[in-house]
């Protein structure tokens, strides 16, 4: 199996999902010989919580913010590894190598890391050319001496001089090395995980030339997660830079399809392509993720699956409601491995045969609103007070994205005997301080711009006009409470969310 995971790949950017702004002949080419899932959604957000869902088959946003896999977590690649399936990760997703993601990559049999994305601490420059950077990069975006992460990106970019230097293309080159060595073997899974098209939207110039915006100014490719304040020309430039990066992803993904063609892998090798979440590119007058409700641009994501066991399904579409955690039991199912008892998700292969029309899927981010959809309607539930101090984190791995929990977070900590899914291990319960170094961090104050809302996705696919329908909202709220109970949400969480019975 080859599992391709892009980051921030918008469904609407792909031709096979109706997109017209970016030609995506290779994503469309796969859709023509695979199963395209039309109602696939995220689970826990953002990046590392989504990957924890992928490993465990469980939503985790009601217990933990961005963090590592826990000692009690089931891990799909590790289950495969221990049962005789070789698993290999090729990635430039540098968050795996920060404190908040450091337990994921070692679950694989082997892994290959490509350096240089975003603020990966890759290239050392003690005295960077600050004046040069100030001229080259727009001050509208991240470009200041106090923003060390963005400065590191600017330094890294000084060393990306040719297309071959870009991390995304290198990921596919490393993947072909694995396939050249191992394609004739049995029982392996290759995960190709590309940080692109995540911001900053930096692509080789030949891709950018396809999407001229008319903008003539300093580099503008990394929007802050905030309301749109840019001019029309600046908006067009940001969107053009994203389009160029998607076009690059499509072309290099096409090289993988060429490899499948050349070596007849279609007959016995599954191929899955998806993403962790989308990104607002000025829709709803916002940029980014983490702050707004998880509108369809963020939560409704692509999933395309080639299953050699189902040749009759080539070129078809599946309307079943699925989400990120479902991929964990799906991959175990493909290899004939048992699914752990703690898994609460459902194989997408089962969904193809039995769509379960009454299913709802829930998604969210720790400390933020909770979304739920039945496909027709989507409800975003906001707790009465997002800053309510009774919200707590539950972990045995007290690290944030780039550091340990600090001493203040341990004040009021207590050791619980266990949680329903912690396999009898005690779990540390800590106050979820609003000052903690977790997403959405400094953006948290912007949450007050939004409130609970219900949308009719059929009548209003852009989710622009909330509706009043108490019966639908109560049905979705009730389903939300049922799912939260199934996932072992604590009493503290339910009270914080305003959903306590």
C-alpha positions as CSV (number, residue, x, y, z in Angstrom):
1,X,0.0,0.0,0.0
2,X,1.0,3.6,-0.7
3,X,-0.6,6.2,1.5
4,X,-0.1,9.8,0.4
5,X,-0.9,12.5,2.9
6,X,-0.7,16.1,1.9
7,X,-1.2,19.0,4.4
8,X,-3.8,21.7,3.8
9,X,-4.9,20.4,0.4
10,X,-8.2,22.1,-0.3
11,X,-10.9,19.9,-1.8
12,X,-12.1,22.8,-3.9
13,X,-8.7,23.1,-5.5
14,X,-9.1,19.7,-7.2
15,X,-10.8,19.2,-10.5
16,X,-12.3,15.9,-9.5
17,X,-14.2,17.8,-6.8
18,X,-15.4,20.5,-9.1
19,X,-12.5,22.9,-8.7
20,X,-11.6,25.0,-11.8
21,X,-9.0,27.5,-10.6
22,X,-6.1,25.0,-10.6
23,X,-5.6,22.3,-13.3
24,X,-5.1,19.0,-11.4
25,X,-4.8,16.4,-14.2
26,X,-3.1,13.9,-12.0
27,X,-5.5,14.0,-9.0
28,X,-8.2,13.7,-11.6
29,X,-6.4,10.9,-13.3
30,X,-6.4,8.9,-10.1
31,X,-10.1,9.6,-9.5
32,X,-10.9,8.1,-13.0
33,X,-9.5,4.8,-11.9
34,X,-10.3,4.8,-8.1
35,X,-13.1,5.5,-5.6
36,X,-13.6,9.2,-4.8
37,X,-15.3,9.9,-1.5
38,X,-17.6,12.8,-1.6
39,X,-18.4,13.2,2.1
40,X,-15.0,12.8,3.8
41,X,-14.4,15.0,6.9
42,X,-11.6,15.8,9.4
43,X,-11.6,14.6,13.0
44,X,-9.3,16.3,15.5
45,X,-7.5,19.5,14.4
46,X,-4.9,20.7,13.5
47,X,-1.8,18.9,12.2
48,X,-0.6,16.6,15.0
49,X,-4.1,15.9,16.6
50,X,-5.1,14.8,13.1
51,X,-2.2,12.4,12.9
52,X,-3.1,11.0,16.3
53,X,-6.5,10.2,14.9
54,X,-4.8,8.5,11.9
55,X,-2.7,6.3,14.2
56,X,-5.4,5.5,16.8
57,X,-8.7,5.5,15.0
58,X,-10.1,7.7,17.8
59,X,-11.0,11.3,18.1
60,X,-8.7,13.0,20.7
61,X,-9.7,16.7,20.7
62,X,-11.8,16.3,23.8
63,X,-8.9,15.2,26.0
64,X,-5.7,16.7,24.6
65,X,-4.3,19.6,22.6
66,X,-1.4,19.3,20.1
67,X,0.8,16.6,21.5
68,X,2.6,13.2,21.1
69,X,1.1,9.8,20.9
70,X,0.5,8.6,24.4
71,X,1.9,5.3,26.0
72,X,-1.7,3.9,26.0
73,X,-2.4,4.8,22.4
74,X,-2.8,2.2,19.7
75,X,-0.8,3.1,16.6
76,X,-1.8,1.7,13.2
77,X,1.8,1.6,11.7
78,X,3.1,0.0,14.9
79,X,0.4,-2.6,14.9
80,X,1.3,-3.4,11.3
81,X,5.1,-3.4,12.1
82,X,4.6,-5.9,15.0
83,X,2.4,-8.1,12.9
84,X,4.9,-8.5,10.0
85,X,3.9,-5.6,7.7
86,X,6.9,-3.3,6.9
87,X,6.0,0.3,7.3
88,X,8.1,3.2,6.0
89,X,7.5,6.9,6.4
90,X,8.9,9.5,4.0
91,X,8.1,13.0,5.1
92,X,9.1,16.7,5.2
93,X,6.6,17.4,8.0
94,X,9.0,18.7,10.5
95,X,6.4,18.8,13.3
96,X,7.2,15.1,13.8
97,X,10.6,16.2,15.1
98,X,9.4,18.8,17.6
99,X,8.5,18.1,21.2
100,X,4.8,17.9,20.4
101,X,5.1,15.3,17.8
102,X,8.2,13.3,18.7
103,X,6.6,9.9,19.3
104,X,5.0,9.3,15.9
105,X,7.8,8.6,13.4
106,X,9.4,5.8,15.6
107,X,6.2,3.8,15.3
108,X,7.2,2.9,11.7
109,X,9.7,0.2,10.8
110,X,11.8,2.9,9.2
111,X,11.5,6.6,8.3
112,X,13.2,9.2,6.1
113,X,13.1,12.9,6.9
114,X,13.5,15.7,4.3
115,X,14.6,18.9,5.9
116,X,13.8,22.6,5.2
117,X,10.0,23.2,5.4
118,X,8.6,26.3,7.0
119,X,10.5,27.0,10.2
120,X,12.3,23.7,10.4
121,X,15.6,24.6,12.3
122,X,17.6,23.4,9.3
123,X,20.1,26.0,8.1
124,X,22.2,28.0,10.6
125,X,22.7,31.7,10.0
126,X,23.9,33.6,13.1
127,X,23.6,37.0,11.4
128,X,20.8,36.7,8.8
129,X,20.5,39.6,6.3
130,X,17.6,41.2,8.1
131,X,17.5,44.3,5.8
132,X,17.4,42.1,2.7
133,X,14.5,40.0,4.2
134,X,12.6,43.2,5.1
135,X,12.8,44.3,1.4
136,X,11.9,40.9,0.0
137,X,9.0,39.8,2.2
138,X,5.8,41.8,2.7
139,X,5.3,43.2,6.2
140,X,1.6,42.3,5.9
141,X,2.6,38.7,6.7
142,X,5.1,37.2,9.1
143,X,8.2,39.2,8.7
144,X,9.6,40.7,11.9
145,X,12.7,40.3,14.1
146,X,10.6,39.1,17.0
147,X,9.1,36.3,14.9
148,X,11.9,33.7,15.1
149,X,9.9,30.9,13.4
150,X,9.4,33.0,10.3
151,X,13.0,34.3,10.3
152,X,14.1,30.6,10.3
153,X,11.9,30.1,7.2
154,X,13.5,33.0,5.5
155,X,16.9,31.6,6.3
156,X,16.0,28.2,5.0
157,X,14.7,29.7,1.8
158,X,18.1,31.1,1.0
159,X,19.3,27.6,0.4
160,X,16.4,26.4,-1.8
161,X,17.9,27.5,-5.1
162,X,16.6,25.0,-7.6
163,X,13.4,22.9,-7.9
164,X,15.4,19.8,-6.7
165,X,16.0,21.6,-3.5
166,X,12.3,21.9,-2.6
167,X,11.3,19.5,0.1
168,X,8.2,18.3,-1.6
169,X,9.9,17.0,-4.8
170,X,12.5,15.4,-2.6
171,X,9.8,13.4,-0.7
172,X,8.7,11.8,-4.0
173,X,12.3,11.1,-5.0
174,X,12.9,9.3,-1.6
175,X,9.6,7.4,-2.1
176,X,10.8,6.1,-5.5
177,X,14.0,4.9,-3.8
178,X,11.9,2.8,-1.4
179,X,9.7,1.5,-4.3
180,X,12.8,0.6,-6.4
181,X,14.1,-1.5,-3.6
182,X,10.9,-3.0,-2.2
183,X,8.1,-3.0,-4.8
184,X,8.5,-6.7,-5.5
185,X,8.2,-7.6,-1.8
186,X,5.0,-8.5,0.0
187,X,3.4,-6.8,3.0
188,X,4.5,-3.2,3.1
189,X,3.0,0.2,3.5
190,X,4.8,3.3,2.3
191,X,3.5,6.6,3.7
192,X,4.5,9.6,1.6
193,X,3.7,12.7,3.7
194,X,4.2,16.1,2.2
195,X,3.9,19.3,4.1
196,X,2.8,21.1,0.9
197,X,0.6,22.8,0.1
198,X,0.7,24.1,3.7
199,X,1.7,27.8,4.0
200,X,4.1,29.4,3.3
201,X,2.9,29.0,-0.3
202,X,6.4,28.7,-1.9
203,X,6.6,26.9,-5.2
204,X,9.2,26.8,-8.1
205,X,8.8,29.7,-10.4
206,X,7.6,27.6,-13.4
207,X,4.5,26.8,-11.4
208,X,3.9,30.3,-10.3
209,X,4.1,31.5,-13.9
210,X,0.9,29.6,-14.6
211,X,-1.0,31.8,-12.1
212,X,0.0,35.4,-12.8
213,X,-1.9,37.7,-10.4
214,X,-0.6,41.0,-11.6
215,X,0.8,41.8,-8.2
216,X,4.1,43.7,-8.1
217,X,5.5,43.8,-4.6
218,X,7.4,41.9,-2.0
219,X,6.7,38.2,-1.3
220,X,3.2,37.6,0.0
221,X,2.6,33.9,0.6
222,X,2.0,33.4,4.3
223,X,-1.3,34.9,5.6
224,X,-1.9,35.3,9.2
225,X,-4.9,33.5,10.7
226,X,-7.0,36.6,10.8
227,X,-9.8,38.5,9.0
228,X,-8.9,39.6,5.5
229,X,-7.4,43.0,5.4
230,X,-5.5,42.8,2.1
231,X,-6.3,44.6,-1.1
232,X,-7.9,42.7,-4.0
233,X,-4.4,42.5,-5.7
234,X,-2.9,41.1,-2.6
235,X,-5.7,38.5,-2.1
236,X,-5.2,37.4,-5.7
237,X,-1.4,37.0,-5.1
238,X,-1.9,34.9,-2.1
239,X,-4.4,32.6,-3.8
240,X,-2.1,32.4,-6.9
241,X,0.8,31.3,-4.7
242,X,-1.4,28.6,-3.2
243,X,-2.5,27.5,-6.6
244,X,1.1,27.2,-7.8
245,X,1.9,25.0,-4.8
246,X,-1.2,22.8,-5.5
247,X,-0.1,22.5,-9.1
248,X,3.4,21.4,-8.0
249,X,1.8,18.7,-5.7
250,X,-0.3,17.5,-8.6
251,X,2.6,17.2,-11.0
252,X,4.8,15.3,-8.5
253,X,1.9,13.1,-7.5
254,X,1.5,12.3,-11.2
255,X,5.1,10.9,-11.2
256,X,3.9,8.4,-8.6
257,X,1.0,7.4,-10.9
258,X,3.5,7.1,-13.8
259,X,5.5,4.7,-11.5
260,X,2.4,2.7,-10.9
261,X,1.8,2.5,-14.6
262,X,5.4,1.6,-15.5
263,X,5.7,-1.2,-12.9
264,X,2.1,-2.5,-13.0
265,X,1.5,-1.8,-9.3
266,X,-2.2,-1.1,-9.9
267,X,-2.9,-4.9,-9.8
268,X,-1.7,-5.5,-6.3
269,X,-1.0,-2.2,-4.5
270,X,-3.5,0.0,-2.9
271,X,-3.1,3.8,-3.2
272,X,-4.8,6.3,-0.9
273,X,-4.5,10.1,-1.1
274,X,-6.0,12.6,1.4
275,X,-5.1,15.5,3.6
276,X,-5.4,16.5,7.3
277,X,-7.5,19.6,6.8
278,X,-8.2,22.5,4.4
279,X,-7.5,26.2,4.6
280,X,-9.5,29.4,4.3
281,X,-8.1,31.5,1.4
282,X,-10.3,34.6,2.0
283,X,-13.6,32.7,2.1
284,X,-15.8,33.9,4.9
285,X,-13.4,36.9,4.8
286,X,-10.8,35.0,6.8
287,X,-7.4,33.4,6.3
288,X,-6.2,30.1,7.7
289,X,-7.7,27.6,10.3
290,X,-7.8,27.2,14.1
291,X,-9.9,30.4,14.7
292,X,-13.1,30.3,12.7
293,X,-15.8,27.6,12.8
294,X,-14.5,24.6,10.8
295,X,-16.3,25.6,7.6
296,X,-16.4,23.1,4.7
297,X,-13.2,24.7,3.3
298,X,-11.4,23.4,6.4
299,X,-13.4,20.3,7.5
300,X,-14.7,18.7,4.2
301,X,-11.6,17.2,2.7
302,X,-10.6,15.0,-0.3
303,X,-10.2,11.2,-0.1
304,X,-9.4,9.1,-3.2
305,X,-8.8,5.3,-2.8
306,X,-7.6,2.8,-5.3
307,X,-8.3,-0.7,-4.0
308,X,-7.0,-3.5,-6.3
309,X,-9.5,-5.9,-4.7
310,X,-12.3,-3.8,-6.1
311,X,-11.6,-3.3,-9.9
312,X,-15.3,-2.9,-10.5
313,X,-15.3,0.2,-8.4
314,X,-12.7,2.0,-10.6
315,X,-13.9,5.5,-11.5
316,X,-16.8,5.5,-9.1
317,X,-17.8,7.8,-6.2
318,X,-18.9,7.0,-2.7
319,X,-21.4,9.2,-0.8
320,X,-20.9,7.5,2.6
321,X,-20.0,9.9,5.4
322,X,-16.4,9.2,6.5
323,X,-13.6,11.0,8.4
324,X,-9.9,10.9,9.2
325,X,-10.0,8.3,12.1
326,X,-11.7,5.9,9.7
327,X,-8.4,5.4,7.8
328,X,-6.8,3.6,10.8
329,X,-9.2,0.6,10.7
330,X,-9.3,0.8,6.9
331,X,-5.6,0.2,6.6
332,X,-5.6,-2.6,9.2
333,X,-8.6,-4.1,7.3
334,X,-6.7,-4.0,4.0
335,X,-3.8,-6.0,5.6
336,X,-6.2,-8.4,7.4
337,X,-5.2,-7.3,10.8
338,X,-7.6,-7.1,13.8
339,X,-8.8,-3.7,14.9
340,X,-8.2,-2.8,18.6
341,X,-11.2,-2.7,20.9
342,X,-10.6,1.0,21.7
343,X,-11.1,2.1,18.1
344,X,-14.4,3.9,17.6
345,X,-14.1,4.6,13.8
346,X,-15.3,2.5,10.9
347,X,-13.4,1.1,7.8
348,X,-14.0,3.1,4.7
349,X,-14.1,-0.3,2.8
350,X,-17.1,-1.2,4.9
351,X,-18.7,2.2,4.2
352,X,-18.5,1.5,0.4
353,X,-20.7,-1.5,0.8
354,X,-22.9,-0.1,3.6
355,X,-23.0,3.8,3.7
356,X,-25.0,3.9,7.0
357,X,-27.1,6.9,5.9
358,X,-27.9,7.9,9.5
359,X,-24.3,8.4,10.5
360,X,-23.0,11.7,11.8
361,X,-19.3,12.7,12.1
362,X,-17.9,15.0,14.7
363,X,-14.8,17.1,14.6
364,X,-13.0,19.8,16.6
365,X,-9.9,21.3,18.2
366,X,-9.1,21.2,21.9
367,X,-10.4,24.3,23.6
368,X,-12.4,25.4,20.5
369,X,-15.9,24.8,19.1
370,X,-17.2,21.4,18.2
371,X,-18.5,20.6,14.7
372,X,-20.9,17.8,13.7
373,X,-22.5,17.0,10.3
374,X,-24.9,14.4,8.9
375,X,-23.8,15.5,5.4
376,X,-26.9,17.6,4.8
377,X,-26.6,19.9,7.9
378,X,-23.6,21.1,9.8
379,X,-23.8,22.4,13.4
380,X,-21.0,24.3,15.1
381,X,-21.3,24.3,18.9
382,X,-19.6,27.0,20.9
383,X,-19.2,26.4,24.7
384,X,-20.8,29.1,26.9
385,X,-17.3,30.4,27.8
386,X,-14.3,29.1,25.9
387,X,-12.0,30.4,28.6
388,X,-13.9,28.6,31.4
389,X,-11.1,27.4,33.7
390,X,-12.7,24.0,34.3
391,X,-11.4,22.7,31.0
392,X,-8.5,20.3,31.6
393,X,-5.9,18.4,29.5
394,X,-5.3,14.7,30.0
395,X,-1.9,13.3,29.2
396,X,1.2,11.3,30.2
397,X,3.3,13.3,27.7
398,X,3.2,16.9,28.9
399,X,4.7,18.7,25.9
400,X,3.3,21.3,23.6
401,X,4.2,21.9,20.0
402,X,7.7,23.3,20.9
403,X,8.3,22.7,24.5
404,X,7.3,21.2,27.8
405,X,4.3,22.2,29.9
406,X,5.5,24.9,32.2
407,X,5.4,25.0,36.0
408,X,2.2,27.0,36.1
409,X,0.3,24.4,34.1
410,X,1.2,21.8,36.8
411,X,-0.5,23.8,39.6
412,X,-3.8,22.1,40.2
413,X,-2.6,18.9,38.4
414,X,-4.0,15.6,39.6
415,X,-3.4,12.0,38.7
416,X,-6.5,10.1,37.6
417,X,-6.6,6.4,38.2
418,X,-7.4,5.9,34.5
419,X,-9.5,7.0,31.6
420,X,-11.8,4.5,29.8
421,X,-9.3,4.1,26.9
422,X,-5.9,4.4,28.8
423,X,-5.6,0.6,29.3
424,X,-5.5,1.0,33.1
425,X,-2.7,3.5,33.1
426,X,-3.1,6.5,35.4
427,X,-3.4,9.8,33.5
428,X,-2.3,13.3,34.5
429,X,-5.1,15.9,34.5
430,X,-3.9,19.5,34.2
431,X,-5.7,22.8,34.0
432,X,-6.0,23.9,30.4
433,X,-4.6,27.5,30.8
434,X,-5.5,30.0,28.2
435,X,-1.9,31.2,28.3
436,X,-0.5,27.7,27.4
437,X,1.7,27.4,24.3
438,X,-0.9,25.5,22.2
439,X,-2.9,26.3,19.0
440,X,-4.7,28.6,18.6
441,X,-2.4,30.5,21.0
442,X,-2.5,34.3,20.5
443,X,-5.4,33.9,18.1
444,X,-7.7,32.8,20.9
445,X,-9.1,36.2,21.5
446,X,-10.6,36.1,18.0
447,X,-12.9,33.2,18.9
448,X,-15.4,35.8,20.2
449,X,-16.1,36.8,16.6
450,X,-18.2,33.6,16.3
451,X,-21.2,31.8,17.9
452,X,-23.0,28.5,17.6
453,X,-24.6,28.1,14.2
454,X,-26.5,25.6,12.0
455,X,-26.1,25.4,8.2
456,X,-28.0,23.7,5.4
457,X,-25.2,22.5,3.2
458,X,-27.5,21.7,0.3
459,X,-29.2,25.0,0.1
460,X,-26.2,27.0,1.2
461,X,-23.0,25.1,0.2
462,X,-20.8,28.2,1.1
463,X,-22.2,28.1,4.6
464,X,-22.9,31.8,4.5
465,X,-26.3,32.0,6.1
466,X,-27.1,30.2,9.4
467,X,-30.6,28.7,9.7
468,X,-33.0,28.3,12.6
469,X,-34.2,24.7,12.9
470,X,-34.5,23.6,16.5
471,X,-35.3,20.0,15.6
472,X,-32.3,19.5,13.4
473,X,-30.0,21.3,15.9
474,X,-31.3,19.3,18.8
475,X,-30.8,16.0,16.8
476,X,-27.2,17.0,16.0
477,X,-26.5,18.1,19.6
478,X,-27.9,14.8,20.9
479,X,-25.7,12.9,18.5
480,X,-22.7,15.0,19.6
481,X,-23.3,14.1,23.2
482,X,-23.6,10.4,22.4
483,X,-20.3,10.4,20.5
484,X,-18.5,12.4,23.2
485,X,-19.6,9.7,25.7
486,X,-18.4,7.0,23.4
487,X,-15.0,8.7,23.2
488,X,-14.8,9.0,27.0
489,X,-15.1,12.7,27.3
490,X,-14.7,13.7,31.0
491,X,-17.3,15.4,33.1
492,X,-15.1,18.5,33.2
493,X,-15.1,18.7,29.4
494,X,-18.9,18.2,29.1
495,X,-19.5,20.9,31.7
496,X,-17.1,23.2,29.9
497,X,-18.8,22.5,26.6
498,X,-22.2,23.3,28.1
499,X,-23.3,19.8,27.2
500,X,-23.6,18.2,30.7
501,X,-26.8,16.2,31.2
